[in-house]
């Protein structure tokens, strides 16, 4: 069973900073691949980001939260790996 994806309102800013092709591929990858098993396909984060996961796509990181009870994924950030954990 596939998870439902919700995108945080700030994601559009993150995606606009990427080239269009990369942004399109990341969105497609999240909507087709990550929804299958976001816990297994991602990596659990630690420290101040404990409870969140990250999915790696090339040099980019998709930071997200998973609600297993409702089978939803909330995408919080899509950024280059150098800036993924800054805010």
SULRA-V186687 format. One record per residue. N is the residue number from 1. RES is the residue in one small letter. D_LAST is the distance of its C-alpha to the last C-alpha in Angstrom with 2 decimals. Layout:
# SULRA-V186687
n->N res->RES d_last->D_LAST
n->N res->RES d_last->D_LAST
This chain:
# SULRA-V186687
n->1 res->x d_last->33.03
n->2 res->x d_last->29.86
n->3 res->x d_last->26.73
n->4 res->x d_last->25.58
n->5 res->x d_last->22.24
n->6 res->x d_last->20.09
n->7 res->x d_last->17.17
n->8 res->x d_last->14.41
n->9 res->x d_last->14.87
n->10 res->x d_last->11.58
n->11 res->x d_last->12.81
n->12 res->x d_last->15.29
n->13 res->x d_last->12.89
n->14 res->x d_last->11.60
n->15 res->x d_last->15.32
n->16 res->x d_last->16.61
n->17 res->x d_last->14.90
n->18 res->x d_last->16.96
n->19 res->x d_last->20.71
n->20 res->x d_last->22.64
n->21 res->x d_last->24.37
n->22 res->x d_last->21.37
n->23 res->x d_last->19.68
n->24 res->x d_last->23.11
n->25 res->x d_last->23.59
n->26 res->x d_last->20.34
n->27 res->x d_last->21.24
n->28 res->x d_last->24.78
n->29 res->x d_last->23.92
n->30 res->x d_last->21.90
n->31 res->x d_last->24.74
n->32 res->x d_last->27.51
n->33 res->x d_last->26.54
n->34 res->x d_last->23.69
n->35 res->x d_last->25.48
n->36 res->x d_last->28.39
n->37 res->x d_last->26.90
n->38 res->x d_last->23.10
n->39 res->x d_last->23.54
n->40 res->x d_last->25.85
n->41 res->x d_last->24.21
n->42 res->x d_last->20.67
n->43 res->x d_last->19.70
n->44 res->x d_last->18.77
n->45 res->x d_last->15.69
n->46 res->x d_last->16.24
n->47 res->x d_last->14.96
n->48 res->x d_last->12.12
n->49 res->x d_last->11.88
n->50 res->x d_last->15.64
n->51 res->x d_last->17.15
n->52 res->x d_last->14.98
n->53 res->x d_last->16.21
n->54 res->x d_last->15.39
n->55 res->x d_last->17.83
n->56 res->x d_last->18.39
n->57 res->x d_last->19.77
n->58 res->x d_last->20.72
n->59 res->x d_last->17.86
n->60 res->x d_last->15.41
n->61 res->x d_last->13.81
n->62 res->x d_last->14.01
n->63 res->x d_last->12.24
n->64 res->x d_last->14.52
n->65 res->x d_last->16.47
n->66 res->x d_last->20.27
n->67 res->x d_last->22.85
n->68 res->x d_last->26.05
n->69 res->x d_last->28.33
n->70 res->x d_last->27.62
n->71 res->x d_last->26.86
n->72 res->x d_last->23.64
n->73 res->x d_last->20.40
n->74 res->x d_last->17.25
n->75 res->x d_last->15.00
n->76 res->x d_last->11.35
n->77 res->x d_last->9.77
n->78 res->x d_last->11.86
n->79 res->x d_last->10.65
n->80 res->x d_last->12.51
n->81 res->x d_last->12.78
n->82 res->x d_last->11.61
n->83 res->x d_last->8.03
n->84 res->x d_last->8.13
n->85 res->x d_last->6.74
n->86 res->x d_last->3.75
n->87 res->x d_last->0.00
